[in-house]
Amino acid sequence: MKKLAAIALALLFVTPLLAQVEMGKTKQTIMGKGKLLGVKQQEMILDNFGINIILYNFAEDQGGNAAKGNMAQVGVRANLVEVDEAMAQEIVNEAYAYFVEQWKSRGVTVVSPAKEELEATKKFSKAKSKGKKADIISGGTWDNQGKKHHDMWAWPEGTNIATSGSGPLAANGNFSHFMMEKGDAAYTGFSSTINFIKFKTAKLGTVASVKSFPGLFCANTMTANVWQKNKLGGYLGSNESKGIEEFYTEINDDNMGVDLGAVSSKLVMKNYVADKEKFKANVIEMLKKGMDDMFADYDLQVEKNS
């Protein structure tokens, strides 16, 4: 029977920081009629732009021998500390400036609707009149922490994002509130979820093998769509960028070395950012690389459909 201590040794593996970003292949969806993608635009209305930094993650697995009836629940819970709201704001501000510059280089201006314009839309005012939660996020951050989750949301300062539903997590962009009332127009947006660890678990019925892979992973999405004559067409792209980051890892477990088939055990990992400035630079590099690949793919689709 494997011991929990053996799992702990696997968890302590950390890759040194390297100045590189690996990209997964960009996946894209062309919506509506292809010809709408090639419509020349001088401005794109900002739909949404935000990042979500995951600060807590966990994985659980069944260990022991099912045939002998000595299964036990084991798991790994990991926290990332030293990432604060000020850092998240700096990251999203720089990423947004890069996003705007990429559109500018294509002759397109990104426009964030004024708060008053969004509040005056029929959809937004109707939500308010019915007592539904609706608000405008004018940039900023939200530290979202509960018993089983901890993440940090950030939106660029100087932008206005319409929300409806329960709190900032319901941020659904401006399209449904503003654009459909505006008539022919185009909108764009970008979002990314940044994780610091991935887990892999064994199949049920085997000796528990919860392995972790510390690192940085950005799941990115970009939209560039046209609303014209009541038809929607455009581009939706997604990819994953992978960075390499060094974390200091501290493991706390009261059941170290105990037979996994005899007791429920949990490892608790606390991951410390080795260098905050390098961490921030690495995340920004991943975000920019994700945008670069999707913009290149978007350009190719526009050329094909023009």
Secondary structure, DSSP 8 states (H G I E B T S, - for coil): --BHHHHHHHHT------S-EEE---EEEEES-HHHHT---SEEEEEEEEEEEE-EEEEEEEES-TTTT--EEEEEEEEEES--HHHHHHHHHHHHHHHHHHHHTTT-EEE---HHHHHHSHHHHHHHHTT--EEEE-SEEEEEE-SS-EEEEEE-TT--EEEESSSGGGB--SIIIIIHHH-SEEEEEEEEEEEEEEEE---TTS----EEEEEEEEEEEEEEEEEETTEEEEEEEEEEEEE---EEEEEE-TTTT-BTTTS-EEEEEEEEES-HHHHHHHHHHHHHHHHHHHHHHHHHHHHHH-
